[in-house]
Amino acid sequence: MWSAFAVLKGLGPLAYVGCQRLSDCPHGCVPRRLRRSPPDMKQPIVSRSTDVMGGTAVFHGTRVPVQTLLDYLEAGESIDDFLEGFPSVTRERVIAFLEEAKDRVIEAAS
């Protein structure tokens, strides 16, 4: 299930924010039957290899460091801004990365 990351600027209706007001939702939620399913998670979201970017953690199958996404978000840029600059990364991968990060932070705090 998608989470509150949908309120991040530029995420649009791909994510579930828990809002039940579908027709006039301020978050851009759409009915469940219209939502895209999560990406195929058989592939890792992030990978690391000494052959790719010297071992820097990158979005799997790309040469785009995940730190670049975090830098964009920290600077107040939107996910759309990031995706525009790095078209080899999909929105679904970004969302999956943020979900995984959120889950790990919550788990570590428990």
PyMOL commands that set and color helices and strands:
alter all, ss='L'
color gray80, all
select helices_A, chain A and resi 4-7+12-14+32-34+53-55+66-74+79-85+91-109
alter helices_A, ss='H'
color red, helices_A
select strands_A, chain A and resi 46-47+58-59
alter strands_A, ss='S'
color yellow, strands_A
deselect
rebuild
show_as cartoon
